[in-house]
Amino acid sequence: MTPTQLKRLEGELESFLQSMFAGMGRVERRRAMDWYVKGLLLEGERKSIDPMAGRLVEEASEKDAMRQRLQQCVSGSAWADDEVMHRLALKLEEDLPDLEALVLDDTGFPKKGRHSVGVARQYSGTLGRTDNCQVAVSLHVASEKGSGCIGMRMYLPAEWTSDTKRLRKVGVPQDVSFETKREIALGLLERALGWGVKSRLLLADSGYGNEVEFREELTRRGLPYIVGIRGDSVVWPPGFEPPPIPAKPARMSGPARTRYRYGEAKPLAVEKLAEGLPRTDWKLVSWREGANGSRSSRFAALRIRTAHRHSLGLAPGDEQWLLCEWPRHEKAPTKFHLSTLPASTPLKQLVRLTKLRWRVERDYQEMKGEVGLDHFEGRTWRGFHHHATLCAVAHGFLALRRALFPTEPGALDAADGATRVAAPPAQADWHLPLLQQSHQPQSSA
């Protein structure tokens, strides 16, 4: 935003920030948190502390004092970022229209050196390769009209969690131990549900969905899902019925048999199953109008059972959807998803909800491109999570404005993964609703 645009929205922004930061320590700290968010919202190529401080003051002589306030706010003060995320989650839950899904994903931050918390040579889907970077897992709420981040946690590789001296140097809390990305994701989900975020459809890519244990945990929590899987994942084809478990001979003692014997029956990799489908099973489906026209592709959906560890005699999975995508310009199917949505779900609805995961990519684009999520230059655990939380607050304000008071059609509808189209200037009469009475923050945190 330009300073003029931010000035027009000053009243609405102050009300929003009051609902996020009330009771978070002394007035000086709360004022610094307000400044930090405003610095993130103001236009500028870099959203690190020094350039933000320069934009927030009118006189150059005041810059150093502002820089110190921002530095203390994000890296020094011990305010509870979990409580701020809690308030933001309830605000988005209440005011973002037509929420349909929770979305889990992770994003990478390229880094030089080895001293910033969590940095290591590791794979990042954001970068599309193994490189020196940090990786953070995040949880989002999403609808066709808007989305926002309600949780973000740094992933610490094993080389970090096994080095106590290194952990203490960057201020990692003593109760933080090694967790896989899947475990972090489930922890973020559990926390949000405990706050009062509603249980709804869960979306995730194959980095999470390909893990059987992850899918089982979602089912145990009563969450339907649509998750990506790799093409080499094996399933039993439509119509397959598992044979009965062989009875234990009467002369044998001990527990009853629990292993299946599949005989000559063999499961198929989903890519092979999809390639063998008749041409008539593939339907052209449109799921969204974007800036460059309708988004469409060819899809096939069938009811299957998973075949995890079938060679060990494990039972087939419950029947669920396998959704396959085969774009016209590709020589073979490219994407595969499993879903526990009801068997009566129409194909078009299944496709639309699957593609709703694009909202998290949009959130990452906006949080990095507009509010500087990847511009933090500190090295500590506290600094990173404070910065990420304040970025989520700044982005949440923008997300609510755009969802509740849409701009011109197509302005925010870039294609999946495409470059974001800039929104037009803010209008002076845009107003955000106040925080609901039930969501008023505690007097202290």
C-alpha positions as CSV (number, residue, x, y, z in Angstrom):
1,M,0.0,0.0,0.0
2,T,1.1,3.6,-0.5
3,P,1.1,5.9,2.5
4,T,-2.0,7.6,1.2
5,Q,-3.9,4.2,0.8
6,L,-2.8,3.2,4.3
7,K,-4.0,6.6,5.7
8,R,-7.4,6.1,4.1
9,L,-7.8,2.8,6.0
10,E,-6.3,4.0,9.3
11,G,-9.5,3.7,11.3
12,E,-10.2,0.2,10.1
13,L,-6.6,-1.0,10.5
14,E,-6.4,0.4,14.1
15,S,-9.6,-1.4,15.0
16,F,-8.3,-4.6,13.5
17,L,-4.9,-4.4,15.2
18,Q,-6.5,-3.6,18.6
19,S,-8.4,-6.8,18.3
20,M,-5.1,-8.7,17.6
21,F,-2.8,-7.1,20.2
22,A,-4.9,-5.9,23.1
23,G,-3.4,-7.0,26.4
24,M,0.0,-8.0,24.8
25,G,2.1,-6.2,27.3
26,R,2.9,-2.5,27.8
27,V,1.6,0.1,25.5
28,E,5.0,0.7,24.0
29,R,5.2,-3.0,22.9
30,R,1.7,-2.9,21.4
31,R,2.5,0.4,19.6
32,A,5.7,-1.3,18.2
33,M,3.6,-4.3,17.0
34,D,1.2,-1.8,15.2
35,W,4.2,-0.1,13.6
36,Y,5.7,-3.4,12.4
37,V,2.4,-4.5,10.7
38,K,2.1,-1.1,9.1
39,G,5.7,-1.4,7.9
40,L,4.8,-4.7,6.3
41,L,1.7,-3.2,4.6
42,L,3.5,-0.2,3.2
43,E,4.9,-0.6,-0.3
44,G,8.6,-1.2,-0.8
45,E,10.9,-3.9,-2.2
46,R,12.3,-5.0,1.1
47,K,10.3,-5.6,4.3
48,S,13.3,-6.1,6.6
49,I,13.6,-4.0,9.7
50,D,15.9,-1.2,8.5
51,P,14.0,-0.2,5.3
52,M,10.7,-0.5,7.1
53,A,11.9,1.9,9.8
54,G,12.9,4.4,7.1
55,R,9.3,4.3,5.7
56,L,7.6,4.7,9.0
57,V,9.2,8.0,10.0
58,E,9.0,11.4,8.6
59,E,12.4,12.6,9.6
60,A,15.7,10.7,8.9
61,S,16.9,11.5,12.4
62,E,14.1,9.3,13.8
63,K,15.0,6.2,11.8
64,D,17.4,4.7,14.2
65,A,15.0,4.9,17.2
66,M,12.2,3.3,15.1
67,R,14.6,0.6,14.0
68,Q,15.4,-0.2,17.6
69,R,11.7,-0.4,18.5
70,L,11.0,-2.8,15.6
71,Q,14.0,-4.9,16.4
72,Q,13.0,-5.2,20.1
73,C,9.4,-6.0,19.0
74,V,10.2,-8.9,16.7
75,S,13.4,-10.3,18.3
76,G,13.5,-9.2,21.9
77,S,10.0,-9.0,23.3
78,A,8.5,-12.3,24.7
79,W,4.9,-11.7,23.5
80,A,2.9,-14.8,22.8
81,D,2.7,-15.4,19.0
82,D,0.4,-18.4,19.7
83,E,-2.2,-16.0,21.2
84,V,-2.0,-13.6,18.3
85,M,-2.5,-16.5,15.9
86,H,-5.4,-17.7,18.0
87,R,-7.2,-14.3,17.7
88,L,-6.4,-14.1,13.9
89,A,-7.8,-17.7,13.4
90,L,-11.1,-16.8,15.1
91,K,-11.3,-13.6,13.2
92,L,-10.8,-15.3,9.8
93,E,-13.1,-18.2,10.9
94,E,-15.9,-15.7,11.7
95,D,-15.5,-13.2,8.9
96,L,-14.0,-14.8,5.8
97,P,-17.1,-15.8,3.7
98,D,-18.1,-19.3,2.8
99,L,-15.1,-21.1,4.2
100,E,-14.9,-24.7,2.9
101,A,-11.5,-26.1,3.7
102,L,-8.4,-26.3,5.8
103,V,-5.1,-26.4,3.8
104,L,-1.8,-27.7,5.0
105,D,1.5,-27.0,3.1
106,D,5.0,-25.9,3.6
107,T,7.2,-23.2,2.1
108,G,10.9,-22.6,1.7
109,F,13.1,-19.6,2.3
110,P,16.5,-19.7,0.6
111,K,19.3,-18.7,3.0
112,K,23.1,-18.2,2.9
113,G,25.3,-19.5,5.6
114,R,24.4,-21.9,8.4
115,H,23.6,-19.8,11.4
116,S,19.9,-18.9,10.9
117,V,17.5,-21.2,12.8
118,G,16.6,-24.3,10.8
119,V,18.8,-23.6,7.8
120,A,20.2,-26.6,6.1
121,R,20.6,-28.2,2.7
122,Q,17.2,-29.7,2.3
123,Y,14.4,-30.2,-0.3
124,S,12.0,-27.3,-0.7
125,G,8.9,-27.6,-2.9
126,T,9.0,-23.8,-3.2
127,L,12.4,-23.9,-4.8
128,G,11.8,-27.2,-6.6
129,R,15.2,-28.6,-5.5
130,T,17.5,-29.4,-2.6
131,D,19.2,-26.2,-1.5
132,N,20.4,-24.2,1.5
133,C,17.2,-23.0,3.0
134,Q,14.7,-22.9,5.9
135,V,11.3,-24.7,5.6
136,A,8.2,-23.8,7.5
137,V,4.9,-25.7,7.7
138,S,1.7,-23.7,7.7
139,L,-2.1,-24.1,8.1
140,H,-4.7,-22.0,6.3
141,V,-8.4,-21.6,6.1
142,A,-9.8,-21.2,2.5
143,S,-12.8,-20.5,0.4
144,E,-13.3,-19.4,-3.2
145,K,-13.5,-15.8,-1.9
146,G,-10.5,-15.7,0.3
147,S,-8.0,-17.4,2.6
148,G,-5.5,-16.7,5.3
149,C,-2.7,-18.3,7.4
150,I,-3.7,-19.4,10.9
151,G,-0.5,-21.2,11.9
152,M,3.2,-21.4,10.9
153,R,6.0,-23.4,12.5
154,M,9.7,-23.8,11.5
155,Y,10.8,-27.3,10.6
156,L,14.1,-28.2,12.3
157,P,16.1,-30.9,10.5
158,A,17.7,-33.7,12.6
159,E,21.1,-32.1,12.3
160,W,19.7,-29.2,14.3
161,T,17.8,-31.0,17.0
162,S,20.8,-33.2,17.7
163,D,23.0,-30.2,18.3
164,T,22.0,-28.7,21.7
165,K,24.6,-25.9,21.5
166,R,23.4,-24.8,18.1
167,L,19.7,-24.8,19.3
168,R,20.5,-22.7,22.4
169,K,22.4,-20.2,20.3
170,V,19.3,-19.3,18.3
171,G,16.9,-19.5,21.2
172,V,15.0,-22.7,20.4
173,P,12.8,-23.5,23.4
174,Q,14.0,-26.6,25.4
175,D,10.7,-28.4,24.9
176,V,11.1,-28.3,21.1
177,S,12.5,-31.7,19.7
178,F,12.6,-33.2,16.3
179,E,9.3,-33.5,14.5
180,T,8.6,-34.5,10.9
181,K,6.7,-32.1,8.8
182,R,3.7,-34.4,9.0
183,E,3.9,-34.2,12.8
184,I,4.2,-30.4,12.8
185,A,1.2,-30.2,10.4
186,L,-1.0,-32.4,12.6
187,G,0.1,-30.3,15.6
188,L,-1.0,-27.1,13.9
189,L,-4.3,-28.7,13.0
190,E,-4.9,-29.9,16.5
191,R,-4.1,-26.5,17.9
192,A,-6.5,-24.7,15.5
193,L,-9.4,-27.2,16.2
194,G,-8.8,-26.6,20.0
195,W,-9.1,-22.9,19.4
196,G,-12.6,-23.3,17.9
197,V,-11.8,-23.4,14.2
198,K,-14.4,-25.7,12.7
199,S,-13.7,-29.2,11.4
200,R,-13.9,-29.1,7.6
201,L,-12.4,-30.6,4.5
202,L,-8.6,-30.9,4.7
203,L,-6.5,-30.4,1.6
204,A,-2.8,-31.2,1.2
205,D,-0.3,-32.2,-1.5
206,S,1.5,-35.5,-2.0
207,G,4.2,-34.5,0.4
208,Y,1.7,-35.2,3.2
209,G,-1.0,-37.2,1.4
210,N,1.3,-40.0,0.3
211,E,1.8,-41.0,4.0
212,V,-0.7,-43.6,5.1
213,E,-0.3,-42.6,8.8
214,F,-1.1,-39.0,7.9
215,R,-4.4,-40.0,6.2
216,E,-5.3,-42.3,9.1
217,E,-4.8,-39.4,11.6
218,L,-7.1,-37.2,9.6
219,T,-9.8,-39.9,9.5
220,R,-9.3,-40.5,13.3
221,R,-10.0,-36.8,13.8
222,G,-13.2,-37.0,11.7
223,L,-11.8,-34.8,8.9
224,P,-12.7,-35.7,5.3
225,Y,-9.8,-35.0,3.0
226,I,-8.5,-34.6,-0.5
227,V,-4.8,-35.2,-0.6
228,G,-2.3,-35.7,-3.4
229,I,-0.5,-39.0,-3.9
230,R,2.4,-40.1,-6.1
231,G,1.8,-42.0,-9.3
232,D,3.5,-45.1,-8.0
233,S,1.1,-45.5,-5.1
234,V,-0.7,-48.8,-5.3
235,V,-4.5,-49.4,-5.1
236,W,-7.0,-52.1,-5.7
237,P,-9.0,-51.3,-8.8
238,P,-12.7,-50.6,-8.8
239,G,-15.0,-53.5,-7.9
240,F,-12.2,-55.3,-5.9
241,E,-13.5,-57.2,-2.9
242,P,-11.0,-58.6,-0.5
243,P,-11.1,-62.4,0.1
244,P,-12.0,-63.6,3.5
245,I,-9.3,-64.1,6.1
246,P,-8.5,-67.8,6.2
247,A,-10.0,-69.5,9.2
248,K,-7.6,-70.9,11.8
249,P,-7.6,-74.7,12.0
250,A,-9.3,-76.0,15.0
251,R,-6.2,-77.8,16.2
252,M,-4.2,-74.6,16.4
253,S,-4.3,-72.4,19.6
254,G,-3.6,-68.7,19.9
255,P,-5.3,-65.6,18.5
256,A,-7.4,-65.7,15.3
257,R,-5.7,-64.9,12.0
258,T,-5.7,-61.3,10.9
259,R,-3.8,-61.5,7.6
260,Y,-5.3,-61.6,4.2
261,R,-4.2,-64.0,1.5
262,Y,-4.7,-62.3,-1.9
263,G,-3.5,-65.2,-4.0
264,E,-3.0,-64.1,-7.6
265,A,-4.7,-60.7,-7.1
266,K,-2.3,-57.8,-7.7
267,P,-2.8,-54.1,-7.0
268,L,-2.0,-51.5,-9.6
269,A,0.1,-48.3,-9.5
270,V,-2.4,-45.4,-9.9
271,E,-0.5,-44.1,-12.9
272,K,-0.9,-47.4,-14.7
273,L,-4.6,-47.7,-13.6
274,A,-5.2,-44.2,-15.0
275,E,-3.4,-44.8,-18.3
276,G,-5.6,-48.0,-18.9
277,L,-8.9,-46.2,-18.4
278,P,-11.1,-46.0,-21.5
279,R,-11.3,-42.6,-23.3
280,T,-14.9,-42.2,-22.3
281,D,-14.0,-42.1,-18.6
282,W,-12.1,-38.8,-19.0
283,K,-14.3,-35.7,-18.7
284,L,-13.4,-32.1,-19.4
285,V,-14.2,-30.1,-16.3
286,S,-13.9,-26.4,-15.6
287,W,-13.4,-25.3,-12.0
288,R,-12.8,-21.6,-12.0
289,E,-12.7,-18.4,-14.0
290,G,-9.3,-16.9,-13.9
291,A,-7.6,-13.8,-15.2
292,N,-6.8,-15.7,-18.5
293,G,-10.2,-17.3,-18.9
294,S,-11.7,-20.6,-17.6
295,R,-9.5,-23.1,-15.8
296,S,-10.2,-26.6,-17.1
297,S,-8.6,-30.0,-17.7
298,R,-9.5,-33.6,-18.2
299,F,-10.4,-35.8,-15.1
300,A,-11.4,-39.3,-14.3
301,A,-12.8,-40.3,-10.9
302,L,-13.2,-43.9,-9.6
303,R,-13.9,-45.6,-6.4
304,I,-10.9,-47.7,-5.2
305,R,-9.3,-49.2,-2.1
306,T,-5.7,-48.6,-1.2
307,A,-3.3,-51.5,-1.1
308,H,-0.8,-50.4,1.5
309,R,1.5,-53.3,2.5
310,H,-0.7,-55.8,0.8
311,S,2.3,-58.1,0.5
312,L,2.3,-58.5,4.3
313,G,-1.4,-59.4,4.3
314,L,-2.7,-56.0,5.5
315,A,-6.4,-55.3,4.9
316,P,-7.4,-53.1,2.0
317,G,-8.2,-49.5,2.8
318,D,-11.8,-48.3,2.9
319,E,-13.3,-47.4,-0.4
320,Q,-12.6,-43.8,-1.4
321,W,-12.2,-41.6,-4.5
322,L,-9.2,-41.7,-6.7
323,L,-9.2,-38.5,-8.8
324,C,-6.8,-38.5,-11.8
325,E,-5.9,-35.5,-14.0
326,W,-4.7,-35.8,-17.6
327,P,-4.2,-32.4,-19.3
328,R,-4.7,-32.6,-23.1
329,H,-1.1,-31.4,-23.8
330,E,0.4,-34.2,-21.6
331,K,1.4,-37.7,-22.8
332,A,0.2,-39.3,-19.6
333,P,-1.8,-38.5,-16.5
334,T,0.0,-36.0,-14.2
335,K,-1.8,-35.7,-10.9
336,F,-3.5,-38.1,-8.5
337,H,-5.6,-37.5,-5.4
338,L,-7.3,-39.6,-2.8
339,S,-10.5,-38.3,-1.2
340,T,-12.9,-39.5,1.5
341,L,-15.7,-37.3,0.4
342,P,-19.0,-39.2,0.0
343,A,-19.5,-41.6,-3.0
344,S,-22.4,-39.3,-4.2
345,T,-20.0,-36.3,-4.7
346,P,-20.3,-35.1,-8.3
347,L,-17.1,-35.0,-10.4
348,K,-17.3,-31.2,-10.9
349,Q,-17.6,-30.7,-7.1
350,L,-14.7,-33.1,-6.5
351,V,-12.5,-31.2,-9.0
352,R,-13.4,-27.8,-7.7
353,L,-12.6,-28.7,-4.1
354,T,-9.3,-30.3,-5.1
355,K,-8.3,-27.2,-6.9
356,L,-9.1,-25.0,-4.0
357,R,-5.6,-25.8,-2.7
358,W,-4.5,-23.1,-5.0
359,R,-5.5,-20.6,-2.3
360,V,-2.4,-21.6,-0.2
361,E,-0.2,-20.8,-3.1
362,R,-1.8,-17.4,-3.4
363,D,-1.3,-16.9,0.3
364,Y,2.4,-17.6,0.0
365,Q,2.7,-15.3,-3.1
366,E,1.0,-12.5,-1.2
367,M,2.7,-13.0,2.1
368,K,6.1,-13.0,0.4
369,G,5.5,-10.6,-2.4
370,E,3.4,-8.0,-0.5
371,V,4.1,-8.3,3.2
372,G,7.7,-9.6,3.2
373,L,7.4,-13.1,4.8
374,D,10.7,-14.1,3.3
375,H,12.5,-10.8,4.1
376,F,13.3,-11.5,7.7
377,E,17.1,-11.1,8.3
378,G,17.3,-12.4,11.9
379,R,18.6,-15.7,13.0
380,T,16.6,-16.7,16.1
381,W,13.6,-18.9,16.7
382,R,11.6,-16.2,18.4
383,G,12.4,-13.6,15.7
384,F,11.3,-15.8,12.9
385,H,8.0,-16.8,14.5
386,H,7.2,-13.3,15.7
387,H,7.9,-12.0,12.1
388,A,5.8,-14.8,10.6
389,T,2.9,-14.1,13.0
390,L,2.9,-10.4,12.2
391,C,3.1,-11.2,8.5
392,A,0.0,-13.4,8.9
393,V,-1.8,-10.5,10.7
394,A,-0.9,-8.1,7.9
395,H,-2.0,-10.6,5.2
396,G,-5.2,-11.4,7.2
397,F,-6.2,-7.7,7.1
398,L,-5.7,-7.7,3.3
399,A,-7.5,-11.0,2.9
400,L,-10.6,-9.7,4.7
401,R,-10.7,-6.5,2.8
402,R,-10.5,-8.3,-0.6
403,A,-13.0,-11.0,0.4
404,L,-15.6,-8.7,2.0
405,F,-15.2,-5.9,-0.6
406,P,-14.1,-7.5,-3.9
407,T,-12.1,-5.5,-6.4
408,E,-12.8,-5.7,-10.1
409,P,-13.6,-9.2,-11.5
410,G,-10.4,-11.1,-12.3
411,A,-8.1,-8.8,-10.4
412,L,-7.3,-11.5,-7.7
413,D,-7.9,-14.6,-9.9
414,A,-4.5,-15.4,-11.3
415,A,-4.1,-18.9,-12.5
416,D,-2.7,-21.6,-10.2
417,G,0.9,-20.6,-9.4
418,A,0.8,-17.7,-11.9
419,T,2.1,-14.3,-11.1
420,R,-0.2,-12.3,-8.9
421,V,-2.2,-9.5,-10.6
422,A,-2.0,-6.3,-8.5
423,A,-5.2,-5.1,-6.9
424,P,-6.4,-1.6,-7.7
425,P,-6.0,1.2,-5.0
426,A,-8.0,0.8,-1.9
427,Q,-11.3,2.7,-1.7
428,A,-11.8,5.2,1.0
429,D,-15.2,3.8,2.1
430,W,-14.1,0.2,2.6
431,H,-14.7,-0.9,6.2
432,L,-14.0,-4.1,8.1
433,P,-16.5,-5.4,10.6
434,L,-15.4,-5.2,14.2
435,L,-14.3,-8.3,16.0
436,Q,-17.3,-10.3,17.2
437,Q,-18.1,-10.0,20.9
438,S,-17.3,-13.7,21.5
439,H,-13.8,-13.1,20.1
440,Q,-12.8,-10.2,22.2
441,P,-9.2,-10.9,23.4
442,Q,-8.3,-11.4,27.1
443,S,-7.1,-8.4,29.0
444,S,-3.6,-9.8,29.2
445,A,-1.6,-12.5,27.4
